[in-house]
Amino acid sequence: MTLAAAAATPAAAEPTHTVCYAGTQTGHTGQLTITNRAVLERTYDPAHNEIRQRLWSDKNPKKEVDMTGKVDPAANTLEFDDPDLGAKGTGKLEGKPWHWTTFQMTLTKGDFVVTSTSKVSDTALHQEARMTNKGKQLGDVTGDLAAFDCKQLDAKKAELANAATPAAPAAPAK
């Protein structure tokens, strides 16, 4: 390759990469505390300016919750829809584009608002969210998930299904 041809070649684009996490999410509403095991797959796709996420929980292991965020990497912002809630969200991203370390997001449907902050790395994900309605706090959720090799995604999802299956009752004593 000549020097002129090398100079005309565009710099390589940031590659698509996927990170998988598994751990727990604990919700608090009034006196009630519920902890669920969760598996999350997050794909960063610079070519399409998207972050795609799929989530499963032992609450309903067969249900996949999808979210696609449209990213403006120059502004470090994110817009997304939550089809389950019929809500819209926006977010601010901190850190190096496509390797962000903090996501600050707000999801809104009428007076219902969820604000969240996630600290992210290729090894861990820590989430904190607060839910309000008409400004009054309804509850909060905290999640701590550790990264795993995405080749193990099906096995991790199967573990959720096994955890959700109730144990058979013990045989009566004779």
C-alpha positions as CSV (number, residue, x, y, z in Angstrom):
1,M,0.0,0.0,0.0
2,T,1.3,3.4,-0.9
3,L,1.5,6.2,1.6
4,A,-1.2,8.1,-0.3
5,A,-3.5,5.1,-0.1
6,A,-2.8,4.6,3.6
7,A,-3.7,8.3,4.3
8,A,-7.0,7.9,2.4
9,T,-8.0,4.8,4.4
10,P,-10.5,5.8,7.2
11,A,-9.6,4.9,10.8
12,A,-11.1,1.7,11.9
13,A,-14.5,2.2,13.5
14,E,-15.1,1.1,17.1
15,P,-16.1,-2.5,16.9
16,T,-19.4,-3.9,18.2
17,H,-19.0,-5.6,21.6
18,T,-21.2,-7.5,24.0
19,V,-20.9,-7.9,27.7
20,C,-23.0,-10.3,29.8
21,Y,-23.8,-10.0,33.5
22,A,-25.5,-12.1,36.2
23,G,-26.4,-11.2,39.8
24,T,-29.2,-9.9,41.9
25,Q,-31.6,-7.0,41.8
26,T,-33.3,-6.1,45.1
27,G,-36.4,-3.9,45.2
28,H,-37.9,-2.2,48.3
29,T,-41.4,-0.9,48.4
30,G,-42.7,0.1,51.8
31,Q,-42.1,-2.9,54.1
32,L,-41.7,-5.3,51.2
33,T,-38.3,-6.4,49.9
34,I,-37.9,-8.7,46.9
35,T,-34.7,-10.0,45.5
36,N,-34.5,-11.5,42.1
37,R,-31.6,-13.1,40.2
38,A,-31.0,-11.5,36.8
39,V,-29.1,-12.1,33.6
40,L,-28.4,-9.2,31.3
41,E,-26.8,-9.1,27.9
42,R,-25.7,-5.6,26.7
43,T,-24.4,-5.0,23.1
44,Y,-22.7,-1.7,22.2
45,D,-23.1,-1.1,18.4
46,P,-21.3,2.0,17.2
47,A,-22.1,1.3,13.6
48,H,-25.8,1.8,14.4
49,N,-25.4,4.2,17.3
50,E,-27.3,1.8,19.5
51,I,-27.0,0.0,22.9
52,R,-29.2,-3.1,22.9
53,Q,-30.0,-4.8,26.1
54,R,-31.8,-8.1,26.9
55,L,-32.8,-9.0,30.5
56,W,-34.1,-12.2,32.1
57,S,-35.0,-12.8,35.7
58,D,-36.0,-15.7,37.9
59,K,-39.3,-14.0,38.4
60,N,-40.3,-15.1,34.9
61,P,-37.2,-16.8,33.3
62,K,-38.9,-17.3,29.9
63,K,-39.7,-13.6,29.5
64,E,-37.0,-11.6,27.7
65,V,-37.2,-7.8,28.3
66,D,-35.6,-5.9,25.4
67,M,-34.5,-2.3,25.3
68,T,-32.7,-0.5,22.4
69,G,-31.2,2.9,23.1
70,K,-30.3,5.3,20.4
71,V,-27.0,6.9,21.2
72,D,-25.6,10.3,20.3
73,P,-21.9,9.6,21.0
74,A,-20.8,13.2,20.4
75,A,-23.2,14.5,23.1
76,N,-22.9,11.3,25.3
77,T,-26.7,11.0,25.4
78,L,-29.2,8.1,25.0
79,E,-32.9,7.9,24.2
80,F,-35.0,4.7,24.7
81,D,-38.5,3.4,24.9
82,D,-39.8,0.8,27.4
83,P,-42.5,-1.1,25.5
84,D,-43.7,-2.9,28.6
85,L,-44.6,0.3,30.3
86,G,-45.3,2.4,27.3
87,A,-42.7,4.9,28.7
88,K,-39.9,7.0,27.2
89,G,-36.5,7.6,28.6
90,T,-33.4,9.7,28.2
91,G,-30.0,9.4,29.6
92,K,-26.5,10.9,30.0
93,L,-23.4,8.7,29.4
94,E,-20.1,9.4,31.1
95,G,-16.7,8.1,30.1
96,K,-15.1,7.1,26.8
97,P,-17.7,6.6,24.0
98,W,-18.7,3.0,23.6
99,H,-16.9,2.2,26.9
100,W,-19.0,4.4,29.2
101,T,-18.6,4.0,32.9
102,T,-21.8,5.7,34.1
103,F,-25.3,5.7,32.8
104,Q,-27.7,8.3,34.3
105,M,-31.2,7.7,33.0
106,T,-34.8,8.9,33.5
107,L,-37.8,7.0,32.3
108,T,-41.2,8.7,32.3
109,K,-44.8,7.8,31.8
110,G,-47.2,10.5,33.0
111,D,-46.5,11.2,36.7
112,F,-44.5,7.9,37.0
113,V,-40.8,8.5,36.9
114,V,-37.8,6.1,37.3
115,T,-34.4,7.7,37.8
116,S,-31.4,5.5,37.8
117,T,-27.6,5.5,37.8
118,S,-25.6,2.5,36.7
119,K,-21.8,2.2,37.2
120,V,-20.5,-0.1,34.4
121,S,-17.3,-1.9,33.5
122,D,-16.4,-5.0,31.6
123,T,-16.4,-6.9,34.9
124,A,-19.3,-5.5,36.9
125,L,-22.5,-3.5,36.8
126,H,-24.0,-1.7,39.8
127,Q,-27.5,-0.2,39.5
128,E,-29.5,2.1,41.7
129,A,-33.0,3.2,40.7
130,R,-35.7,5.3,42.4
131,M,-39.4,5.1,41.4
132,T,-41.7,8.0,42.1
133,N,-45.4,8.9,41.3
134,K,-46.4,12.6,41.5
135,G,-43.1,13.2,43.2
136,K,-43.8,10.7,46.0
137,Q,-41.3,7.9,46.3
138,L,-42.8,4.4,45.6
139,G,-39.7,2.3,45.9
140,D,-36.1,1.7,44.9
141,V,-34.1,-1.0,43.3
142,T,-30.4,-1.9,43.7
143,G,-28.6,-4.4,41.4
144,D,-25.2,-5.9,41.6
145,L,-24.2,-8.1,38.7
146,A,-20.8,-9.6,37.7
147,A,-19.7,-10.1,34.1
148,F,-19.4,-13.6,32.6
149,D,-18.4,-15.0,29.2
150,C,-21.4,-14.5,26.9
151,K,-20.8,-18.0,25.6
152,Q,-22.4,-19.1,28.9
153,L,-25.5,-17.0,28.3
154,D,-27.9,-20.0,27.7
155,A,-26.5,-21.8,30.8
156,K,-27.0,-18.7,33.0
157,K,-30.6,-18.3,31.7
158,A,-31.2,-22.0,32.5
159,E,-30.0,-21.4,36.0
160,L,-32.7,-18.8,36.4
161,A,-35.3,-21.3,35.3
162,N,-34.0,-23.8,37.7
163,A,-34.1,-21.3,40.6
164,A,-37.7,-20.3,39.7
165,T,-38.9,-24.0,39.7
166,P,-40.4,-24.8,43.1
167,A,-39.0,-27.8,44.8
168,A,-41.2,-30.8,45.0
169,P,-42.9,-31.2,48.4
170,A,-41.2,-33.6,50.8
171,A,-42.7,-37.0,51.1
172,P,-44.7,-37.4,54.4
173,A,-42.9,-39.1,57.2
174,K,-43.9,-42.7,57.8
